[in-house]
């Protein structure tokens, strides 16, 4: 590296230079079961219909009021309560970043030694901590219990100590795939309301869960519901949405970049919602496949599979790295999460795939243990 290049690198924030970029595994030629994607593609007839609609779009124009039609369609789909509104994001990742941006407290004489903070149980979705760090907020992770439940006492103590601006509660959680105990969840939400913090219920995996928080949302003025169409079946489209009280969404929307939802994203999402029964059938199939997978995994010696309310299954094996590499050699790609957190020691995360993919995965797993 030349001296000039070295000087240019110094312009990059030191904390950014010390970070690791979000890694995407090469899945060429593999059975891809590492990213919780819906494995089903659109039927050929719908592919043709969507292609015609996308081809007719005015790509030479910025997005227009069509995005408001999408907001209304999502509100109806989600059964959004009265007095609430929707903010769209380029995937839920963008919305997580925008939340951190909106809640970051600029340094001042009053707060220069205490930046706003973000709280979340860990292990959890890595973008909560990453977005906080990039916006100058402090992140506080509160470990789950050994059986991956919320530690109510530890969460309440952390809330009192850090008074977080934002607390994320993934529902179901990633990578543990479980829903939280209702009474514990409500106690934490109430405690956060009393100290004036926002709660973000992240329902990325809602299509595969037995319940949602949407019917309880109207009880609280400090709770936001975050969802994505990625697990619905549109991971390639990048469309997330945030539901919250109108006044709160109006303030958060001020930091959203103009035209952040392309006409292509918008039209794909509208098309999918018009054909929601197709995606609902796909989710139903994946829930059935999940049940079959859990039964099969329970019969494998040396494997502990944890209950799941998502389209993924967390399992513990004797040697996660060896098993991961063995499965990869057999052309099956899963996620080795064993280094993410001590509670995940020797754990792998498997995406629920099609019946054929799951059979290949089980064979590769059994041969790699």
N, C-alpha and C positions, 0 to 999 in steps of 0.2 A: 504494500500500500504506500502510495506517495505521501509526502508531507502535506500536500494540498488536500488529499483525500482525508487524512487524519484530522485536519483542521475542520473540514466540513462535518465529519462525524461528531465533533464536539458541539455542533449546533443542535444535535438531537438530544433531547432530555436524557439525563443519566438514568433515570428510572426506566425509561423506555428501552434504552440500550441494554439494560440488565434483564429485561423481560424475554420470555419465549413467545414466539408467534403461535397463534392457534394452529395446531397441526392437523392436516387432513391426510389420512392414510391412502396410499396408492392402492386402488381396488381393481386394477386392470386384470381381467381374467379370473376374478374371484367371485365366490358367492358372498355378496356384500351384506353383512349383518352387523355393522359397527356403528351406524349413525341413526337408528330409530326411524328409518324412512318407511313409508308405505310401499311395499314391493309391487303392488298392482298398478298397471298402466291403464290409461283410458282405453275403452273398447274402440276398435277401428272406426266405427261410425261416428263416435264422438270426437275422435281425433280429426276426422275430416271436417266436421262441423266447426270445431274450434279453429282449425287452420283457415277456413273461409272468413271467420269473424276477425281473426288477427290480421289477415291479409288486407282487410278492408279498412283498417284503422288509419287515421291521419297521423302517420309517424313524423310528419314534418311540423306538427303542432305540439306545443306543450300540453300536458294533461289539463282537462277542463272539469266542468261540473260532474262528469261521469263518476268521479271518485265519491261524490256525495251519494250517488245511487248505490255505490258499493257500501258506504257507511250505513245506509238505511237497510240494505239487504243483510248485512252482518248483524245489525241490531235486532232484526226480526229473527234471524237464525239463532242468535244467542239468547233470545227472549230477554233483552235488556229492560230493566225496570224503568218506570217513569222518572223523569228528573235526571237521567243519566245521559252521557254522550260517549262517542267513540272517536279515538285518535288512531290513525293508521301509521304503520311503520314498515320499512323495508326489512321485513322479518322482525321477530320480537327482539332480536339483538339490537337493532337500531333504537327501539323504544326503551330498552334497558339503558343504553348510552344517553338517550335524551332525558330520562329521569334523573340520572346522575348529574347531567349538565344543568338541569333546572334547579336542582337542590344543592348544588355546590355553593358554599358560602365563601365569598371573596375575603382575603385577609384584611383585617382591620385591627385597630388597637384593642377592640373588645374580644376578638376571636382568633388572633393570629396563632395562638398555640393550641387551638382546638378546632380543627376543621370539621365540617359536617361529616357524619359517619353513616355507613351502611352496615346492616346486620343481616345475617342469614345463617341457618343451620348448615353444618358441614358434616359429611361431604354433600355437595350440592352443585348446581350449575356454575361452571367456572366464570361465565361472563358477569356474574354479579360482582365478584371481586375485581375482575379486570377493568370493568367500566368505572368502578369506584376509583381505582388507582389512577386511571388515565385522566379523570376529572379532578384529581386532587382531594378526594374524599378518603377518609380512613375506613378500612373494611375490618369488621370483627366477625369471625366465624365461631359459632357455638356448636361444639361437637354433639352429635346425636348420641342416644344411648347405644349400648352394644347391639341391641336388636333393631336399630335404625328408627327409633321413635324420637319425637321431640323431647328433649330434656327440659321439662317445664321450669324447674327451679333454676337451672342454669340460664335459660332464656330470659326469665323474669329478672334475674340478677344482672344480666348483660344489658337489658333494656334500661334498668335503673341507673347503671353505671355510665353507659355510653349515650343514652337518649338519642337513638338513631333517627336521622331524617327519613330513611327508607329501610324497611325490613322486608326481605323477600321470603316468601313461604311457597315453595313449589308444591303443587297439589294435583297429581302425584309428584313425588320427588324424583330427581335425576341425580345419581344413577340407581338409587335404591328401589324405585318403582312403587313405593307405598303411599297411601293416603294417611294423613295425620288423624289421631284420635280427636273426635269432635270437641269434647270438653276441654282438652288441652289447647287445641287451636283457638277456641273462643276466648279462653283466659288470656292467652298471649295477645290476641287482637284487641281485647278490652284494655289491657295494660298499655299497649302502644297508643291507643286512643287517648288515654288519660295523660300521657306525657307529650302528646301533640305530634306524633310521628305518622308517616304514611306506611301503609301495609300494601304490598303488591302480592296478590295471590296469582302465581304463575300456573296456568292451566294448559300448558303446552300439550299434554297428553290426554286432554278431556275426552276425545272420541273413544278412548279405551277404558275409561274409569267408570265405576259404578255410581258416582255422584259428582256434582259440581257445586261450587259455592254461589252460583248465580242467583239461586232462590233466597240466599241470605244477604245478598249484597246491599239491599235497600235498608238494612238495619244500621249501617255504618256510613258516616260521612268521610272517613279517612281510609277506606279500603278501595283499592283499584284491582280490576281483574285483567290479567294479561293472557292473551291467547295468540295462537299462530295457526295458519293453514298448512304449515309444513307437515305435521303429523296427520292432518286431515287427508293429505295425499298430494300436496302441492309444494314439496320441499324446494323444487327448482324455481318456483315463482317468487319466493321471498315476500311474504305478506303476513304481517302481524297486526294485532289490534289491541288497544287498551280501552277498557270500559271503566268509567268513573263518574262521580257527580259532575254535572255540567260546569259549575264554576271552577272546579279543580282542573278538568280537562281543558277549559278555555285558557288557563294560565300555562299549563304544560305545553299546549299547542304552539305557544309563542316561540319555543326553541326548535320546533320542527322545521327542517329545511323546506323551502318551496318546491313543489313538484317531486317530492320524495317517492311517490308511487307512480311508476311509469304506466303509460296507457296499456302496455302489454300485461304487466302485473294485474292491473285493474280488471281488464277484460277476462283474463284467465280466471280470476277469483269470482267474478260475476257468473261466468259460465259454469264453474264448479258448483256454486250455490244453487243455480237453476237445475242442476242435475245431482242435487245432494243425496238423492236416494241411491245413486250408484256408489258414492263414497261411504254412505251409511252401511251398505251391504259389504263393502270391503272391510270396514272396521269390525263388523259382526264376524266376518270370516277370521280376521286376525285375533279376535277375542277367543274364538273357538280353537284356533291353532295354539294360542297361548295356554289354554287349559290342557291340550294334548301334550304340549311340550313340558309343562310342569309335571304331569304324570310320568312322562318318560324320564325326565331328569331325576325324579324321586327314586327311580329304580336303579340308577347308576351308583355303584359303590364309590365312596370317596368324593362325592359331589353333594353340596348342599345348595339347593335352589331356594331363594326367598320369594314369598308371595308377591304378586305383581298386579297393579292396577293400570299398567301402561303397556306399550307395545315393545317392551324390553323385559328381560329377566336377569337379575343379578344372581350369580352363583359363586360359591367358594370351592376351590380345589386345593390339592396338596401343593402344587407348584404352578402358579399362574403363568409365569413367563415360559416355562417349558410347554405347558398346555397350549398357550397362545401360539408359540412358534410351530408346534406340531400341527395345529389346525391350519395355520397359514401355509405350511408346506403342502397340506392337503387341499389348498385352494378355497379355504373358508376364512373369511376375515371377520373377527369380532373385536371387541375393545378390551384391552388390558387396563383395568382401572386400579390395579393393586398398589400403584405408587401415588395415587391421588390423595390418599388420607390413610392414617394408620388403621382406622376402622375397616378399611377395604383390603386389608392384607390378603393376598392370594385370591382376589376376586376378579372375575371376568363379567362383562356385560354383553348379553346377546340380544340382538334385535329379533323380534318375532317376524318370520318370513312366510313365504308360501309353504304349502305342505311339502313340496319337493325340496325347497331350500332347507326347511327344518330337518328333513330326513338326512340330507347331506351334512348338515351341521352336527346332528347327533352322532352320525357315523364318525366324522372327523374328531369330535370331542372324545368319544369312547376310545378311539385308536391313539389319542394323544395324551391321555391321562397318565 
